[in-house]
């Protein structure tokens, strides 16, 4: 039996890449890479929670 791929795939969200240890200069930049990472991580967690609701049988 051949499975036909979904017309609208819904891939699992991928976590953002964590900044490297030397990417923050420690000078209090208004858009620090660590702040941007925290924002992206929060967005990822929201998207993952919504995705898990749409795919309750998906493996962890």
PyMOL Python script that loads the backbone (N, CA, C, O; Angstrom):
from pymol import cmd

cmd.read_pdbstr("""\
ATOM      1  N   UNK A   1       0.837  -1.167   0.000  1.00  0.00           N
ATOM      2  CA  UNK A   1       0.000   0.000   0.000  1.00  0.00           C
ATOM      3  C   UNK A   1       0.890   1.242   0.000  1.00  0.00           C
ATOM      4  O   UNK A   1       1.799   1.349   0.823  1.00  0.00           O
ATOM      5  N   UNK A   2       0.642   2.164  -0.901  1.00  0.00           N
ATOM      6  CA  UNK A   2       1.413   3.391  -0.999  1.00  0.00           C
ATOM      7  C   UNK A   2       0.690   4.498  -0.264  1.00  0.00           C
ATOM      8  O   UNK A   2      -0.503   4.723  -0.465  1.00  0.00           O
ATOM      9  N   UNK A   3       1.422   5.181   0.583  1.00  0.00           N
ATOM     10  CA  UNK A   3       0.827   6.289   1.333  1.00  0.00           C
ATOM     11  C   UNK A   3       1.016   7.573   0.533  1.00  0.00           C
ATOM     12  O   UNK A   3       2.115   7.881   0.072  1.00  0.00           O
ATOM     13  N   UNK A   4      -0.067   8.308   0.379  1.00  0.00           N
ATOM     14  CA  UNK A   4      -0.007   9.585  -0.331  1.00  0.00           C
ATOM     15  C   UNK A   4       0.335  10.662   0.693  1.00  0.00           C
ATOM     16  O   UNK A   4      -0.339  10.768   1.718  1.00  0.00           O
ATOM     17  N   UNK A   5       1.367  11.461   0.436  1.00  0.00           N
ATOM     18  CA  UNK A   5       1.728  12.498   1.409  1.00  0.00           C
ATOM     19  C   UNK A   5       0.615  13.530   1.565  1.00  0.00           C
ATOM     20  O   UNK A   5      -0.141  13.805   0.633  1.00  0.00           O
ATOM     21  N   UNK A   6       0.540  14.086   2.757  1.00  0.00           N
ATOM     22  CA  UNK A   6      -0.469  15.108   3.030  1.00  0.00           C
ATOM     23  C   UNK A   6      -0.226  16.325   2.151  1.00  0.00           C
ATOM     24  O   UNK A   6       0.918  16.678   1.866  1.00  0.00           O
ATOM     25  N   UNK A   7      -1.303  16.957   1.728  1.00  0.00           N
ATOM     26  CA  UNK A   7      -1.187  18.152   0.893  1.00  0.00           C
ATOM     27  C   UNK A   7      -0.635  19.324   1.709  1.00  0.00           C
ATOM     28  O   UNK A   7       0.048  20.189   1.162  1.00  0.00           O
ATOM     29  N   UNK A   8      -0.925  19.358   3.005  1.00  0.00           N
ATOM     30  CA  UNK A   8      -0.465  20.428   3.880  1.00  0.00           C
ATOM     31  C   UNK A   8       0.289  19.812   5.053  1.00  0.00           C
ATOM     32  O   UNK A   8      -0.290  19.579   6.114  1.00  0.00           O
ATOM     33  N   UNK A   9       1.575  19.550   4.865  1.00  0.00           N
ATOM     34  CA  UNK A   9       2.334  18.909   5.946  1.00  0.00           C
ATOM     35  C   UNK A   9       2.404  19.820   7.176  1.00  0.00           C
ATOM     36  O   UNK A   9       2.375  21.045   7.060  1.00  0.00           O
ATOM     37  N   UNK A  10       2.493  19.215   8.321  1.00  0.00           N
ATOM     38  CA  UNK A  10       2.545  19.942   9.585  1.00  0.00           C
ATOM     39  C   UNK A  10       3.751  19.415  10.367  1.00  0.00           C
ATOM     40  O   UNK A  10       3.589  18.643  11.312  1.00  0.00           O
ATOM     41  N   UNK A  11       4.965  19.833   9.973  1.00  0.00           N
ATOM     42  CA  UNK A  11       6.144  19.295  10.648  1.00  0.00           C
ATOM     43  C   UNK A  11       6.256  19.796  12.084  1.00  0.00           C
ATOM     44  O   UNK A  11       5.785  20.879  12.429  1.00  0.00           O
ATOM     45  N   UNK A  12       6.891  18.979  12.901  1.00  0.00           N
ATOM     46  CA  UNK A  12       7.127  19.335  14.297  1.00  0.00           C
ATOM     47  C   UNK A  12       8.039  20.562  14.342  1.00  0.00           C
ATOM     48  O   UNK A  12       9.043  20.602  13.630  1.00  0.00           O
ATOM     49  N   UNK A  13       7.712  21.564  15.165  1.00  0.00           N
ATOM     50  CA  UNK A  13       8.585  22.735  15.282  1.00  0.00           C
ATOM     51  C   UNK A  13       9.969  22.332  15.790  1.00  0.00           C
ATOM     52  O   UNK A  13      10.104  21.400  16.582  1.00  0.00           O
ATOM     53  N   UNK A  14      10.970  23.030  15.334  1.00  0.00           N
ATOM     54  CA  UNK A  14      12.348  22.764  15.743  1.00  0.00           C
ATOM     55  C   UNK A  14      12.810  23.854  16.702  1.00  0.00           C
ATOM     56  O   UNK A  14      12.491  25.028  16.508  1.00  0.00           O
ATOM     57  N   UNK A  15      13.558  23.474  17.735  1.00  0.00           N
ATOM     58  CA  UNK A  15      14.013  24.486  18.694  1.00  0.00           C
ATOM     59  C   UNK A  15      15.025  25.430  18.054  1.00  0.00           C
ATOM     60  O   UNK A  15      15.725  25.057  17.112  1.00  0.00           O
ATOM     61  N   UNK A  16      15.096  26.647  18.569  1.00  0.00           N
ATOM     62  CA  UNK A  16      16.075  27.586  18.032  1.00  0.00           C
ATOM     63  C   UNK A  16      17.484  27.155  18.437  1.00  0.00           C
ATOM     64  O   UNK A  16      17.670  26.424  19.410  1.00  0.00           O
ATOM     65  N   UNK A  17      18.453  27.613  17.686  1.00  0.00           N
ATOM     66  CA  UNK A  17      19.835  27.291  18.004  1.00  0.00           C
ATOM     67  C   UNK A  17      20.301  28.185  19.147  1.00  0.00           C
ATOM     68  O   UNK A  17      20.170  29.408  19.088  1.00  0.00           O
ATOM     69  N   UNK A  18      20.842  27.563  20.178  1.00  0.00           N
ATOM     70  CA  UNK A  18      21.324  28.317  21.335  1.00  0.00           C
ATOM     71  C   UNK A  18      22.574  29.102  20.963  1.00  0.00           C
ATOM     72  O   UNK A  18      23.444  28.578  20.267  1.00  0.00           O
ATOM     73  N   UNK A  19      22.678  30.346  21.412  1.00  0.00           N
ATOM     74  CA  UNK A  19      23.880  31.121  21.108  1.00  0.00           C
ATOM     75  C   UNK A  19      25.119  30.464  21.721  1.00  0.00           C
ATOM     76  O   UNK A  19      25.047  29.820  22.768  1.00  0.00           O
ATOM     77  N   UNK A  20      26.221  30.639  21.062  1.00  0.00           N
ATOM     78  CA  UNK A  20      27.476  30.100  21.571  1.00  0.00           C
ATOM     79  C   UNK A  20      27.953  30.867  22.791  1.00  0.00           C
ATOM     80  O   UNK A  20      27.450  31.956  23.067  1.00  0.00           O
ATOM     81  N   UNK A  21      28.909  30.323  23.525  1.00  0.00           N
ATOM     82  CA  UNK A  21      29.367  30.957  24.765  1.00  0.00           C
ATOM     83  C   UNK A  21      30.013  32.329  24.551  1.00  0.00           C
ATOM     84  O   UNK A  21      30.061  33.130  25.485  1.00  0.00           O
ATOM     85  N   UNK A  22      30.500  32.613  23.366  1.00  0.00           N
ATOM     86  CA  UNK A  22      31.173  33.889  23.118  1.00  0.00           C
ATOM     87  C   UNK A  22      30.326  34.868  22.306  1.00  0.00           C
ATOM     88  O   UNK A  22      30.828  35.909  21.883  1.00  0.00           O
ATOM     89  N   UNK A  23      29.046  34.549  22.083  1.00  0.00           N
ATOM     90  CA  UNK A  23      28.219  35.425  21.250  1.00  0.00           C
ATOM     91  C   UNK A  23      27.684  36.637  22.000  1.00  0.00           C
ATOM     92  O   UNK A  23      27.352  37.639  21.368  1.00  0.00           O
ATOM     93  N   UNK A  24      27.590  36.582  23.308  1.00  0.00           N
ATOM     94  CA  UNK A  24      27.160  37.737  24.095  1.00  0.00           C
ATOM     95  C   UNK A  24      28.415  38.469  24.565  1.00  0.00           C
ATOM     96  O   UNK A  24      29.315  37.874  25.158  1.00  0.00           O
ATOM     97  N   UNK A  25      28.455  39.774  24.288  1.00  0.00           N
ATOM     98  CA  UNK A  25      29.646  40.550  24.657  1.00  0.00           C
ATOM     99  C   UNK A  25      29.578  41.052  26.094  1.00  0.00           C
ATOM    100  O   UNK A  25      30.577  41.524  26.636  1.00  0.00           O
ATOM    101  N   UNK A  26      28.389  40.952  26.722  1.00  0.00           N
ATOM    102  CA  UNK A  26      28.252  41.358  28.111  1.00  0.00           C
ATOM    103  C   UNK A  26      28.192  42.861  28.332  1.00  0.00           C
ATOM    104  O   UNK A  26      28.332  43.320  29.465  1.00  0.00           O
ATOM    105  N   UNK A  27      27.986  43.639  27.267  1.00  0.00           N
ATOM    106  CA  UNK A  27      27.978  45.090  27.424  1.00  0.00           C
ATOM    107  C   UNK A  27      26.571  45.672  27.515  1.00  0.00           C
ATOM    108  O   UNK A  27      26.415  46.891  27.448  1.00  0.00           O
ATOM    109  N   UNK A  28      25.557  44.852  27.663  1.00  0.00           N
ATOM    110  CA  UNK A  28      24.196  45.341  27.836  1.00  0.00           C
ATOM    111  C   UNK A  28      23.538  45.847  26.572  1.00  0.00           C
ATOM    112  O   UNK A  28      22.774  46.811  26.620  1.00  0.00           O
ATOM    113  N   UNK A  29      23.811  45.231  25.458  1.00  0.00           N
ATOM    114  CA  UNK A  29      23.213  45.642  24.183  1.00  0.00           C
ATOM    115  C   UNK A  29      21.681  45.622  24.293  1.00  0.00           C
ATOM    116  O   UNK A  29      21.127  44.756  24.970  1.00  0.00           O
ATOM    117  N   UNK A  30      20.998  46.556  23.641  1.00  0.00           N
ATOM    118  CA  UNK A  30      19.529  46.568  23.707  1.00  0.00           C
ATOM    119  C   UNK A  30      18.902  45.318  23.080  1.00  0.00           C
ATOM    120  O   UNK A  30      17.824  44.901  23.502  1.00  0.00           O
ATOM    121  N   UNK A  31      19.539  44.726  22.104  1.00  0.00           N
ATOM    122  CA  UNK A  31      19.062  43.480  21.494  1.00  0.00           C
ATOM    123  C   UNK A  31      20.118  42.394  21.684  1.00  0.00           C
ATOM    124  O   UNK A  31      20.739  41.941  20.723  1.00  0.00           O
ATOM    125  N   UNK A  32      20.307  41.995  22.911  1.00  0.00           N
ATOM    126  CA  UNK A  32      21.305  40.956  23.231  1.00  0.00           C
ATOM    127  C   UNK A  32      20.894  39.628  22.600  1.00  0.00           C
ATOM    128  O   UNK A  32      19.710  39.296  22.542  1.00  0.00           O
ATOM    129  N   UNK A  33      21.868  38.887  22.138  1.00  0.00           N
ATOM    130  CA  UNK A  33      21.575  37.578  21.537  1.00  0.00           C
ATOM    131  C   UNK A  33      20.889  36.648  22.537  1.00  0.00           C
ATOM    132  O   UNK A  33      20.100  35.789  22.144  1.00  0.00           O
ATOM    133  N   UNK A  34      21.184  36.813  23.820  1.00  0.00           N
ATOM    134  CA  UNK A  34      20.542  35.960  24.829  1.00  0.00           C
ATOM    135  C   UNK A  34      19.064  36.322  24.997  1.00  0.00           C
ATOM    136  O   UNK A  34      18.233  35.442  25.223  1.00  0.00           O
ATOM    137  N   UNK A  35      18.737  37.599  24.888  1.00  0.00           N
ATOM    138  CA  UNK A  35      17.329  38.018  24.942  1.00  0.00           C
ATOM    139  C   UNK A  35      16.577  37.520  23.715  1.00  0.00           C
ATOM    140  O   UNK A  35      15.450  37.036  23.823  1.00  0.00           O
ATOM    141  N   UNK A  36      17.204  37.641  22.552  1.00  0.00           N
ATOM    142  CA  UNK A  36      16.576  37.167  21.313  1.00  0.00           C
ATOM    143  C   UNK A  36      16.361  35.659  21.378  1.00  0.00           C
ATOM    144  O   UNK A  36      15.323  35.156  20.947  1.00  0.00           O
ATOM    145  N   UNK A  37      17.344  34.939  21.920  1.00  0.00           N
ATOM    146  CA  UNK A  37      17.212  33.483  22.067  1.00  0.00           C
ATOM    147  C   UNK A  37      16.051  33.152  23.009  1.00  0.00           C
ATOM    148  O   UNK A  37      15.272  32.242  22.730  1.00  0.00           O
ATOM    149  N   UNK A  38      15.930  33.880  24.119  1.00  0.00           N
ATOM    150  CA  UNK A  38      14.845  33.628  25.069  1.00  0.00           C
ATOM    151  C   UNK A  38      13.489  33.850  24.396  1.00  0.00           C
ATOM    152  O   UNK A  38      12.551  33.085  24.621  1.00  0.00           O
ATOM    153  N   UNK A  39      13.382  34.895  23.572  1.00  0.00           N
ATOM    154  CA  UNK A  39      12.137  35.155  22.843  1.00  0.00           C
ATOM    155  C   UNK A  39      11.828  34.019  21.872  1.00  0.00           C
ATOM    156  O   UNK A  39      10.689  33.559  21.786  1.00  0.00           O
ATOM    157  N   UNK A  40      12.846  33.571  21.144  1.00  0.00           N
ATOM    158  CA  UNK A  40      12.661  32.479  20.177  1.00  0.00           C
ATOM    159  C   UNK A  40      12.315  31.176  20.893  1.00  0.00           C
ATOM    160  O   UNK A  40      11.512  30.391  20.389  1.00  0.00           O
ATOM    161  N   UNK A  41      12.904  30.939  22.047  1.00  0.00           N
ATOM    162  CA  UNK A  41      12.626  29.722  22.812  1.00  0.00           C
ATOM    163  C   UNK A  41      11.182  29.728  23.315  1.00  0.00           C
ATOM    164  O   UNK A  41      10.512  28.696  23.292  1.00  0.00           O
ATOM    165  N   UNK A  42      10.709  30.877  23.764  1.00  0.00           N
ATOM    166  CA  UNK A  42       9.312  30.988  24.209  1.00  0.00           C
ATOM    167  C   UNK A  42       8.363  30.739  23.043  1.00  0.00           C
ATOM    168  O   UNK A  42       7.361  30.038  23.190  1.00  0.00           O
ATOM    169  N   UNK A  43       8.681  31.318  21.873  1.00  0.00           N
ATOM    170  CA  UNK A  43       7.850  31.104  20.683  1.00  0.00           C
ATOM    171  C   UNK A  43       7.842  29.628  20.313  1.00  0.00           C
ATOM    172  O   UNK A  43       6.785  29.077  20.005  1.00  0.00           O
ATOM    173  N   UNK A  44       9.016  28.971  20.340  1.00  0.00           N
ATOM    174  CA  UNK A  44       9.120  27.547  20.025  1.00  0.00           C
ATOM    175  C   UNK A  44       8.256  26.711  20.974  1.00  0.00           C
ATOM    176  O   UNK A  44       7.557  25.796  20.539  1.00  0.00           O
ATOM    177  N   UNK A  45       8.307  27.027  22.252  1.00  0.00           N
ATOM    178  CA  UNK A  45       7.526  26.254  23.229  1.00  0.00           C
ATOM    179  C   UNK A  45       6.032  26.406  22.989  1.00  0.00           C
ATOM    180  O   UNK A  45       5.282  25.442  23.136  1.00  0.00           O
ATOM    181  N   UNK A  46       5.586  27.616  22.619  1.00  0.00           N
ATOM    182  CA  UNK A  46       4.162  27.815  22.297  1.00  0.00           C
ATOM    183  C   UNK A  46       3.782  27.017  21.051  1.00  0.00           C
ATOM    184  O   UNK A  46       2.751  26.345  21.027  1.00  0.00           O
ATOM    185  N   UNK A  47       4.620  27.094  20.020  1.00  0.00           N
ATOM    186  CA  UNK A  47       4.331  26.378  18.774  1.00  0.00           C
ATOM    187  C   UNK A  47       4.358  24.871  18.994  1.00  0.00           C
ATOM    188  O   UNK A  47       3.549  24.147  18.413  1.00  0.00           O
ATOM    189  N   UNK A  48       5.286  24.387  19.834  1.00  0.00           N
ATOM    190  CA  UNK A  48       5.362  22.956  20.111  1.00  0.00           C
ATOM    191  C   UNK A  48       4.120  22.483  20.864  1.00  0.00           C
ATOM    192  O   UNK A  48       3.588  21.413  20.568  1.00  0.00           O
ATOM    193  N   UNK A  49       3.656  23.264  21.826  1.00  0.00           N
ATOM    194  CA  UNK A  49       2.447  22.899  22.577  1.00  0.00           C
ATOM    195  C   UNK A  49       1.244  22.808  21.638  1.00  0.00           C
ATOM    196  O   UNK A  49       0.442  21.879  21.733  1.00  0.00           O
ATOM    197  N   UNK A  50       1.127  23.777  20.733  1.00  0.00           N
ATOM    198  CA  UNK A  50       0.018  23.753  19.774  1.00  0.00           C
ATOM    199  C   UNK A  50       0.148  22.559  18.843  1.00  0.00           C
ATOM    200  O   UNK A  50      -0.849  21.915  18.516  1.00  0.00           O
ATOM    201  N   UNK A  51       1.361  22.258  18.414  1.00  0.00           N
ATOM    202  CA  UNK A  51       1.594  21.116  17.515  1.00  0.00           C
ATOM    203  C   UNK A  51       1.234  19.815  18.222  1.00  0.00           C
ATOM    204  O   UNK A  51       0.620  18.934  17.620  1.00  0.00           O
ATOM    205  N   UNK A  52       1.613  19.684  19.505  1.00  0.00           N
ATOM    206  CA  UNK A  52       1.300  18.464  20.262  1.00  0.00           C
ATOM    207  C   UNK A  52      -0.199  18.282  20.412  1.00  0.00           C
ATOM    208  O   UNK A  52      -0.676  17.148  20.454  1.00  0.00           O
ATOM    209  N   UNK A  53      -0.957  19.374  20.494  1.00  0.00           N
ATOM    210  CA  UNK A  53      -2.415  19.256  20.553  1.00  0.00           C
ATOM    211  C   UNK A  53      -2.966  18.733  19.235  1.00  0.00           C
ATOM    212  O   UNK A  53      -3.941  17.982  19.218  1.00  0.00           O
ATOM    213  N   UNK A  54      -2.339  19.131  18.127  1.00  0.00           N
ATOM    214  CA  UNK A  54      -2.791  18.657  16.815  1.00  0.00           C
ATOM    215  C   UNK A  54      -2.331  17.226  16.533  1.00  0.00           C
ATOM    216  O   UNK A  54      -2.919  16.536  15.700  1.00  0.00           O
ATOM    217  N   UNK A  55      -1.274  16.777  17.232  1.00  0.00           N
ATOM    218  CA  UNK A  55      -0.691  15.449  17.020  1.00  0.00           C
ATOM    219  C   UNK A  55      -0.527  14.736  18.362  1.00  0.00           C
ATOM    220  O   UNK A  55       0.602  14.497  18.791  1.00  0.00           O
ATOM    221  N   UNK A  56      -1.620  14.393  19.030  1.00  0.00           N
ATOM    222  CA  UNK A  56      -1.516  13.803  20.362  1.00  0.00           C
ATOM    223  C   UNK A  56      -0.817  12.445  20.414  1.00  0.00           C
ATOM    224  O   UNK A  56      -0.338  12.041  21.473  1.00  0.00           O
ATOM    225  N   UNK A  57      -0.753  11.737  19.287  1.00  0.00           N
ATOM    226  CA  UNK A  57      -0.130  10.419  19.272  1.00  0.00           C
ATOM    227  C   UNK A  57       1.345  10.459  18.867  1.00  0.00           C
ATOM    228  O   UNK A  57       1.983   9.411  18.761  1.00  0.00           O
ATOM    229  N   UNK A  58       1.889  11.647  18.641  1.00  0.00           N
ATOM    230  CA  UNK A  58       3.289  11.765  18.213  1.00  0.00           C
ATOM    231  C   UNK A  58       4.222  11.392  19.366  1.00  0.00           C
ATOM    232  O   UNK A  58       3.949  11.714  20.523  1.00  0.00           O
ATOM    233  N   UNK A  59       5.320  10.712  19.042  1.00  0.00           N
ATOM    234  CA  UNK A  59       6.278  10.361  20.098  1.00  0.00           C
ATOM    235  C   UNK A  59       6.967  11.608  20.655  1.00  0.00           C
ATOM    236  O   UNK A  59       7.090  12.624  19.970  1.00  0.00           O
ATOM    237  N   UNK A  60       7.400  11.513  21.873  1.00  0.00           N
ATOM    238  CA  UNK A  60       8.089  12.652  22.502  1.00  0.00           C
ATOM    239  C   UNK A  60       9.393  12.842  21.877  1.00  0.00           C
ATOM    240  O   UNK A  60      10.134  13.748  22.259  1.00  0.00           O
TER     241      UNK A  60
END
""", "prot")
cmd.dss("prot")
cmd.show_as("cartoon", "prot")
cmd.util.cbc("prot")
cmd.orient("prot")
